Amino acid sequence: MKINEVTEALNPGYSDNPQHKKLADFGRKLMDMSASMKITKTTSDEEIHRSNQMSSFGDALTRFGTDFGPKSLPELLKVARVSKEEAMEFLALAQKAPAPKLKGNEVEPDDDDSDDFDEPDDDKIARQADMMAKGK
């Protein structure tokens, strides 16, 4: 077995196509917009249905082009259960939507590779075991 066969087998099916990434970003925006919709007693069933469609379409966009997602426009529309006109309208909304901002209680991920548990690493433990075995 060759290395490229192994790496292909380990590939979870995500696309590295920049267009697919852009669609996935739009999908996340649409799902966020749908999730943040205020539902009150006066919210109509049609508005709720539209919000659900937006979320479903956004979800399908995040999986577009992957092994487990739609791979064509007709398949995308079928999976999301939206018409072509609704899809175009949702894409226009996502394109106009600003990038999400961090809220006050959210923290950016820390790229620090330090040991959070303040424990010795495996090499240090191995050296200590060797020293003990030699009686030092």
C-alpha positions in Angstrom: 0.0 0.0 0.0 1.3 3.4 -0.9 1.2 6.5 1.3 -1.2 8.3 -1.0 -3.7 5.4 -0.7 -3.5 5.7 3.1 -4.0 9.5 3.2 -6.9 9.2 0.7 -8.5 6.6 3.0 -8.1 8.9 6.0 -9.7 11.8 4.1 -13.0 12.5 5.8 -14.5 13.7 2.6 -14.1 17.5 3.1 -13.4 19.6 0.0 -10.5 22.0 -0.2 -12.1 23.8 -3.1 -12.3 27.6 -2.3 -15.7 27.8 -3.8 -17.0 25.1 -1.5 -15.5 26.9 1.5 -17.3 30.1 0.5 -20.6 28.2 0.2 -20.0 26.6 3.6 -19.4 30.1 5.1 -22.6 31.3 3.5 -24.4 28.2 5.0 -23.1 29.0 8.5 -24.3 32.6 8.1 -27.7 31.5 7.0 -28.0 29.0 10.0 -26.9 31.8 12.4 -29.5 34.2 10.9 -32.2 31.6 11.3 -31.1 30.7 14.9 -31.1 34.3 16.0 -34.7 35.0 14.7 -36.9 36.4 17.4 -40.1 34.3 17.7 -42.9 36.0 19.4 -46.7 35.4 19.6 -47.1 37.5 16.5 -44.6 35.6 14.4 -46.5 34.0 11.6 -46.1 30.3 10.6 -44.9 31.5 7.2 -42.0 33.4 8.8 -41.1 30.4 10.9 -41.3 28.1 7.8 -39.0 30.5 5.9 -36.5 30.5 8.8 -36.5 26.7 8.9 -35.9 26.6 5.1 -33.0 29.1 5.5 -31.5 26.9 8.1 -32.0 23.7 6.0 -30.4 25.4 3.0 -27.5 26.6 5.1 -26.9 23.2 6.4 -26.9 21.7 2.9 -24.4 24.4 1.8 -22.0 23.5 4.6 -21.9 19.9 3.2 -21.8 20.8 -0.5 -19.1 19.0 -2.4 -18.2 16.6 0.4 -18.5 12.8 0.2 -21.6 13.0 2.4 -23.3 16.1 0.9 -24.9 17.3 -2.3 -22.7 17.6 -5.3 -24.8 19.5 -7.8 -27.4 22.3 -7.7 -30.4 20.0 -8.3 -29.2 17.7 -5.5 -28.7 20.8 -3.2 -32.2 22.1 -3.9 -33.7 18.6 -3.3 -31.8 18.0 0.0 -32.7 21.5 1.3 -36.3 21.3 0.0 -36.1 24.8 -1.5 -36.8 26.2 -4.9 -34.1 27.8 -7.1 -35.6 31.2 -6.5 -35.6 30.7 -2.7 -32.0 29.5 -2.9 -30.9 32.5 -4.9 -32.7 34.8 -2.3 -31.0 33.0 0.6 -27.6 33.3 -1.1 -28.1 37.0 -1.6 -28.9 37.4 2.1 -25.8 35.4 3.1 -23.6 37.5 0.8 -24.9 40.7 2.4 -24.6 39.4 6.0 -21.6 40.7 7.9 -19.0 38.3 9.2 -19.9 37.1 12.7 -18.2 39.0 15.5 -17.0 37.5 18.8 -19.2 38.3 21.7 -17.9 39.4 25.0 -18.0 36.0 26.6 -16.3 34.2 23.7 -12.6 33.6 23.7 -10.4 33.1 20.7 -8.7 29.8 20.7 -5.2 29.8 22.2 -2.5 28.3 20.0 -0.2 27.8 23.0 1.2 24.3 23.1 2.0 24.4 26.8 0.9 21.6 29.1 -2.4 22.7 30.7 -2.1 20.0 33.4 1.5 20.9 34.4 2.6 17.2 34.2 5.9 15.9 33.0 6.0 14.7 29.4 6.6 11.1 28.4 10.3 11.7 27.8 10.8 13.0 31.3 9.0 10.1 32.8 11.1 7.6 30.8 14.3 9.3 31.9 13.1 9.1 35.6 12.3 5.4 35.2 15.7 4.7 33.6 17.4 6.6 36.5 15.5 4.6 39.1 16.3 1.3 37.3 20.0 2.1 37.4 19.7 3.0 41.1 20.5 6.7 40.8 
